[in-house]
Amino acid sequence: MVAVARKGDATIAQVAKDFGISASCLQRWLKIAEVDDGLRPGVTTSESAELRELRKRNKLLEQENEILRRAAAYFAKEISPK
């Protein structure tokens, strides 16, 4: 759809109507394609996916770190002289 809209043979509204989507949706896809192609500044689709994955991994590592911190505190308390 982006390629068809970029040809310029028809208006964005007409291309969107032909494919059964809204014109605003097609305009958004065109902007995303321009960023991905380096024609417009912004975060590309692949960079966005990588950032999302890195945030998920960071959250998991933070949770694992918290578990280890609590375990260390528990065992330190258990083996300390009473």
Number of C-alpha atoms within 10 A of each C-alpha: 14 18 9 13 18 13 9 10 10 12 14 21 15 14 21 21 13 11 10 9 13 15 16 12 10 20 16 12 14 18 15 19 17 16 16 17 11 12 11 13 10 14 14 17 13 10 12 12 12 12 13 12 12 12 12 12 12 12 12 12 12 12 12 11 12 12 12 12 11 11 12 12 11 11 10 11 11 10 8 7 6 5
